[in-house]
Amino acid sequence: MNQQAPDEHPDVILCPDGPMLLRGEHVIEDEDGKEHSTTRPVSAVCRCGASGIKPWCDGTHKTMRKRPGR
C-alpha cells in the first residue's frame, strides 16, 4: 500500500453525492471528446450529470434527491 507523507494531498477526491475534486493541473475529456484543462489549485468535476457548466460542477447535485443507502 502506498502511503503519503503527512503534508501531501491526494490529487483526486470523490465527494459522497458530490463532485470529483482535482488538485493541481489536470486535463479532462468530456463526453464529446473535448479536452478541458485546469490550473486552479482545486477544481470540481460534475459527477451527477446535471451541471449547467459541464464538465465542471455548478452545485446542482445539492438540489437532487440523494441516492438510496446514503
C-alpha positions in Angstrom: 0.0 0.0 0.0 1.4 3.4 -1.0 1.4 5.8 2.0 1.5 9.6 1.6 3.6 11.9 3.6 1.5 14.0 6.1 1.9 17.2 4.1 0.8 15.7 0.8 -2.8 15.7 -0.5 -4.4 13.3 -2.9 -4.8 14.6 -6.5 -8.3 13.2 -6.8 -11.0 13.2 -4.1 -14.5 11.7 -4.7 -17.1 13.6 -2.6 -20.0 11.5 -1.5 -23.1 12.5 -3.5 -21.0 15.4 -4.9 -18.2 16.3 -7.4 -14.8 14.8 -8.0 -12.2 17.3 -6.7 -9.0 17.6 -8.7 -5.9 19.2 -7.1 -3.4 20.9 -9.3 -3.1 20.9 -13.1 -5.2 18.4 -15.0 -6.7 17.8 -18.4 -10.0 16.0 -18.6 -12.0 14.9 -21.6 -15.8 15.5 -21.7 -18.4 13.1 -23.2 -17.9 14.7 -26.7 -14.1 14.1 -26.5 -13.3 17.8 -26.0 -10.4 18.4 -23.6 -10.7 20.8 -20.7 -7.6 21.9 -18.7 -7.4 23.4 -15.3 -4.6 25.1 -13.4 -6.7 26.1 -10.4 -5.5 24.8 -7.0 -8.7 22.7 -6.7 -11.3 22.1 -9.5 -14.7 20.4 -9.1 -15.8 18.0 -11.8 -19.5 17.1 -12.1 -20.5 13.5 -11.4 -24.3 13.9 -11.2 -24.6 14.7 -14.9 -26.9 17.7 -14.3 -24.4 20.6 -14.2 -25.1 23.5 -16.5 -21.3 24.1 -16.9 -20.2 20.6 -17.7 -17.6 19.1 -17.1 -17.4 21.4 -14.1 -19.7 21.2 -11.1 -22.1 24.0 -10.5 -23.7 22.6 -7.3 -26.8 21.2 -9.0 -26.3 17.9 -7.1 -27.3 19.7 -3.9 -30.9 20.1 -5.3 -31.2 16.4 -6.4 -32.5 13.5 -4.4 -29.8 11.6 -2.6 -29.0 8.1 -3.8 -30.6 5.2 -1.8 -28.4 4.0 1.0 -26.7 7.3 1.6 
